[in-house]
Amino acid sequence: MLREPIKPKRRNLPENERKEMILDAALESFATHGYDTCNVDAIAELAGTGKGTIYRHFPSKLELFAAVVERGHTALLQRFANLVEEKCEVAEHITTGLTQFVDFFVEYPNYYRVMMIEQPEVRLKVKLDMDAGYHHFLKVIAATVKEDIRAGRIKKVDSEFAAEYFLSLMKLIVERQLYGKGHSRRKDIREAVEITLKGLMR
């Protein structure tokens, strides 16, 4: 008699690997189903582990969601680790920053979808983590702008405002890539840099 295949439990994995697999499964589940309709049982099944194992690492679904968001912020910031120290022309600086940000979310679109989840309960819980990640990211961009000003590559501007502007530009390109049709990633970045540096006037 045929039997339904049973997904094997991953019993012998080191704890850190098991935790990463849980986070991978949670990321996919939250991105696909949203926060409210996603449940820990489904995450456990996708991760090939038990529900109790998940709760051993993360006391609640909310804590698990917060850990997913934090991992995304950390991974994104790692891509910008050397941006401030890079000695290059301002156009290259902007292009590199835009490319790193856009490429990350195009490669890992589930992180973008998770970070855009708007349920009040979720936003309240992860607000501090989200705000910390957001402001840390803005500081990295602002520091890059300040370095370009100091080196005489660009004129003196409000670095914090410029950072907000660049972040909005990055998000715009990501949205076009994930939800638009037929947009060239490199062309979008190239045109964003062109408009930033030269404006719209002839």
C-alpha positions as CSV (number, residue, x, y, z in Angstrom):
1,M,0.0,0.0,0.0
2,L,1.3,3.5,-0.9
3,R,1.9,5.9,1.9
4,E,2.2,9.6,2.0
5,P,5.9,10.5,2.2
6,I,7.0,11.8,5.6
7,K,9.3,14.8,5.5
8,P,12.4,13.7,7.5
9,K,13.2,15.7,10.6
10,R,16.6,17.2,10.6
11,R,17.6,15.9,14.0
12,N,21.4,16.0,13.8
13,L,21.9,19.6,12.6
14,P,24.0,22.0,14.8
15,E,21.8,24.4,16.6
16,N,23.0,27.4,14.6
17,E,22.2,25.7,11.3
18,R,18.8,24.6,12.5
19,K,18.1,28.2,13.6
20,E,19.1,29.5,10.1
21,M,16.8,26.9,8.5
22,I,13.9,28.1,10.7
23,L,14.6,31.7,9.7
24,D,14.7,30.7,6.0
25,A,11.4,29.0,6.3
26,A,9.9,31.9,8.3
27,L,11.1,34.4,5.7
28,E,9.4,32.4,2.9
29,S,6.2,31.9,4.8
30,F,5.8,35.5,6.0
31,A,6.6,36.8,2.5
32,T,4.1,34.5,0.9
33,H,1.2,34.5,3.3
34,G,1.7,37.7,5.3
35,Y,1.9,37.8,9.1
36,D,-1.7,37.1,10.2
37,T,-2.3,34.1,8.0
38,C,1.1,32.5,8.5
39,N,1.3,30.0,11.3
40,V,4.2,28.4,13.2
41,D,3.0,24.9,12.2
42,A,3.5,25.7,8.5
43,I,6.9,27.2,9.2
44,A,7.9,24.1,11.2
45,E,6.8,21.8,8.3
46,L,8.7,23.9,5.8
47,A,11.8,23.9,8.0
48,G,11.6,20.2,8.5
49,T,11.6,20.5,12.3
50,G,9.1,20.5,15.2
51,K,7.0,23.3,16.4
52,G,8.6,23.0,19.9
53,T,12.1,23.5,18.3
54,I,11.0,26.8,16.9
55,Y,9.6,28.0,20.2
56,R,12.9,26.9,21.8
57,H,14.7,29.5,19.7
58,F,11.9,32.1,19.3
59,P,9.3,32.4,22.1
60,S,6.5,33.6,19.8
61,K,5.6,34.2,16.2
62,L,6.2,37.9,16.7
63,E,9.8,37.2,18.0
64,L,10.4,35.0,15.0
65,F,9.2,37.8,12.6
66,A,11.5,40.3,14.4
67,A,14.4,38.0,14.0
68,V,13.7,37.6,10.2
69,V,13.7,41.4,9.9
70,E,16.9,41.9,11.9
71,R,18.7,39.3,9.7
72,G,17.6,41.1,6.6
73,H,18.9,44.5,7.9
74,T,22.2,42.9,8.9
75,A,22.7,41.3,5.5
76,L,21.8,44.5,3.7
77,L,24.2,46.6,5.8
78,Q,27.0,44.2,5.1
79,R,26.8,45.1,1.5
80,F,27.5,48.8,2.4
81,A,30.3,48.1,4.8
82,N,33.1,49.5,2.6
83,L,31.0,52.2,0.7
84,V,32.2,55.2,2.8
85,E,35.9,54.2,2.5
86,E,35.8,53.8,-1.3
87,K,37.7,56.5,-3.1
88,C,36.0,57.1,-6.5
89,E,34.1,59.6,-8.5
90,V,30.7,60.7,-7.1
91,A,28.8,59.1,-10.0
92,E,30.5,55.8,-9.2
93,H,29.7,56.2,-5.5
94,I,26.0,56.7,-6.2
95,T,25.9,53.9,-8.8
96,T,27.6,51.5,-6.3
97,G,25.2,52.4,-3.5
98,L,22.1,52.1,-5.7
99,T,23.3,48.9,-7.2
100,Q,24.1,47.2,-3.9
101,F,20.6,48.1,-2.5
102,V,18.6,47.2,-5.6
103,D,20.6,44.0,-6.2
104,F,20.0,42.8,-2.7
105,F,16.2,43.1,-2.8
106,V,16.0,41.8,-6.4
107,E,18.1,38.8,-5.3
108,Y,16.1,38.4,-2.0
109,P,12.6,39.8,-2.8
110,N,11.1,38.1,0.2
111,Y,13.0,40.4,2.5
112,Y,11.5,43.4,0.8
113,R,8.0,42.0,1.1
114,V,8.5,41.1,4.8
115,M,9.8,44.6,5.6
116,M,6.7,46.2,3.9
117,I,4.2,44.3,6.1
118,E,2.1,46.9,7.8
119,Q,0.0,45.1,10.5
120,P,0.0,47.4,13.6
121,E,0.8,44.6,16.0
122,V,3.8,43.7,13.9
123,R,5.0,47.2,13.3
124,L,4.8,48.1,17.0
125,K,6.8,45.0,18.0
126,V,9.6,45.5,15.5
127,K,9.4,49.3,15.4
128,L,12.6,49.7,17.4
129,D,14.5,47.1,15.3
130,M,13.1,48.6,12.1
131,D,13.9,52.2,13.2
132,A,17.4,51.1,14.3
133,G,18.0,49.4,11.0
134,Y,16.6,52.3,9.0
135,H,18.6,55.0,10.8
136,H,21.7,52.9,10.7
137,F,21.3,52.6,7.0
138,L,20.7,56.4,6.6
139,K,23.8,57.1,8.6
140,V,25.9,55.0,6.3
141,I,24.5,56.9,3.3
142,A,24.9,60.3,5.0
143,A,28.5,59.4,5.9
144,T,29.2,58.6,2.3
145,V,27.7,62.0,1.2
146,K,29.8,63.8,3.9
147,E,32.9,62.1,2.6
148,D,32.1,63.2,-1.0
149,I,31.6,66.8,0.3
150,R,34.8,66.8,2.3
151,A,36.7,65.5,-0.7
152,G,35.2,68.2,-2.9
153,R,33.4,65.7,-5.2
154,I,30.0,67.3,-4.6
155,K,28.8,70.7,-3.4
156,K,27.8,71.2,0.2
157,V,24.3,69.9,0.9
158,D,22.3,68.6,3.9
159,S,23.7,65.1,4.1
160,E,20.8,63.7,6.0
161,F,18.3,65.0,3.5
162,A,20.4,63.6,0.7
163,A,20.5,60.2,2.4
164,E,16.6,60.3,2.7
165,Y,16.5,61.2,-1.0
166,F,18.8,58.4,-2.1
167,L,16.9,55.8,0.1
168,S,13.6,56.9,-1.6
169,L,15.3,56.5,-5.0
170,M,16.5,53.0,-4.1
171,K,13.1,52.0,-3.0
172,L,11.5,53.3,-6.2
173,I,13.9,51.3,-8.3
174,V,13.2,48.1,-6.2
175,E,9.5,48.6,-6.6
176,R,9.8,48.9,-10.4
177,Q,11.9,45.8,-10.5
178,L,9.7,43.7,-8.3
179,Y,6.3,44.9,-9.4
180,G,6.8,46.5,-12.8
181,K,7.1,44.9,-16.2
182,G,10.2,44.9,-18.5
183,H,12.2,47.5,-16.6
184,S,16.0,47.2,-17.0
185,R,17.6,47.3,-13.6
186,R,20.9,48.8,-14.9
187,K,19.0,51.3,-17.1
188,D,16.9,52.5,-14.1
189,I,20.0,52.9,-12.0
190,R,21.9,54.7,-14.8
191,E,19.0,57.2,-15.3
192,A,18.6,57.7,-11.5
193,V,22.3,58.7,-11.3
194,E,22.0,60.9,-14.4
195,I,18.9,62.8,-13.0
196,T,20.6,63.1,-9.6
197,L,23.8,64.6,-11.0
198,K,22.4,66.7,-13.8
199,G,18.8,67.2,-13.1
200,L,16.1,67.4,-15.7
201,M,17.1,70.7,-17.4
202,R,18.7,70.7,-20.8
